Amino acid sequence: INAEYMGFDEDTQEWVATYGKKRRLEERRKDWVKSVPDGYKPKAPGGDPFLDAAMERSERISKQKRQEIGNKRRRERVQARVGAIQDTMSKVTTASYGKFDR
């Protein structure tokens, strides 16, 4: 058993996935009933705790996608700057200082 991927569930006394598709399926099986505190107000009209949980999950996923896009853009900008610096350094570091590199 991969210790990083699997975790021991004290309630069921079984090894279960800590992330991924199998974890999500296990959560659905486990959370078939939810306790609702007094004064519960749904996030959407006509909502319930299950709908709220689904909305929170979709918000987390969309936030992750936005962060991935931002990270990709930032990586591209950094790589462009590094490439420009490397081009400049390759011309400067030759013995002829790039005079015959055309």
C-alpha positions in Angstrom: 0.0 0.0 0.0 1.3 3.4 -1.0 1.3 5.3 2.3 1.0 8.7 0.6 -2.0 7.7 -1.4 -3.8 5.6 1.1 -4.9 6.6 4.6 -6.5 4.6 7.3 -10.1 5.5 8.0 -10.8 5.1 11.7 -14.6 4.9 11.2 -14.6 1.9 8.8 -11.3 0.5 9.9 -10.1 0.3 6.3 -7.4 1.8 4.1 -9.0 4.3 1.7 -7.6 6.7 -0.9 -6.7 10.2 0.4 -7.2 11.9 -3.0 -8.5 11.2 -6.5 -11.5 9.6 -8.0 -11.7 6.7 -5.5 -11.6 9.2 -2.6 -14.5 11.1 -4.1 -16.5 7.9 -4.6 -15.8 6.9 -1.0 -17.0 10.3 0.3 -20.2 10.0 -1.6 -20.8 6.5 -0.2 -19.9 7.7 3.3 -21.8 11.0 3.3 -25.3 9.8 2.4 -26.7 11.8 5.3 -25.6 15.2 6.5 -26.4 16.9 9.8 -27.9 20.4 9.4 -27.3 22.9 12.2 -30.2 25.0 13.5 -30.7 28.2 11.5 -29.2 26.6 8.4 -29.5 28.9 5.3 -28.8 27.4 1.9 -26.4 29.2 -0.4 -28.9 29.0 -3.3 -32.7 29.3 -3.3 -34.2 25.9 -2.8 -30.8 24.5 -1.9 -29.8 21.8 0.5 -26.5 20.7 2.1 -25.7 18.4 -0.7 -26.2 21.1 -3.3 -24.1 23.5 -1.2 -21.3 20.9 -1.1 -21.4 20.4 -4.8 -21.3 24.2 -5.4 -18.3 24.5 -3.1 -16.5 21.7 -4.9 -17.2 23.3 -8.3 -15.9 26.7 -7.0 -12.7 25.0 -5.8 -12.2 23.4 -9.1 -12.8 26.6 -11.1 -10.4 28.5 -8.7 -7.8 25.7 -9.4 -8.2 26.1 -13.1 -7.8 29.9 -12.9 -4.6 29.4 -10.9 -3.3 26.9 -13.4 -3.8 29.4 -16.2 -2.1 32.1 -14.3 0.8 29.9 -13.5 1.2 28.9 -17.1 1.2 32.6 -18.2 3.8 33.4 -15.5 6.0 30.5 -16.6 5.8 31.6 -20.2 6.8 35.2 -19.3 9.8 33.9 -17.2 10.9 31.5 -19.9 10.8 34.3 -22.5 13.0 36.5 -20.3 15.4 33.6 -19.6 15.6 32.9 -23.3 16.4 36.6 -24.1 19.1 36.6 -21.4 20.6 33.4 -22.7 20.7 34.8 -26.2 22.5 37.9 -25.0 24.9 35.9 -22.9 25.8 33.6 -25.7 26.8 36.6 -27.9 28.8 38.2 -25.1 30.6 35.2 -23.8 32.3 34.2 -27.1 35.9 35.3 -27.6 34.9 37.6 -30.4 32.0 39.0 -28.4 29.6 38.0 -31.1 31.3 39.8 -33.9 31.5 36.8 -36.2 28.2 35.1 -35.1 26.0 36.4 -37.8 
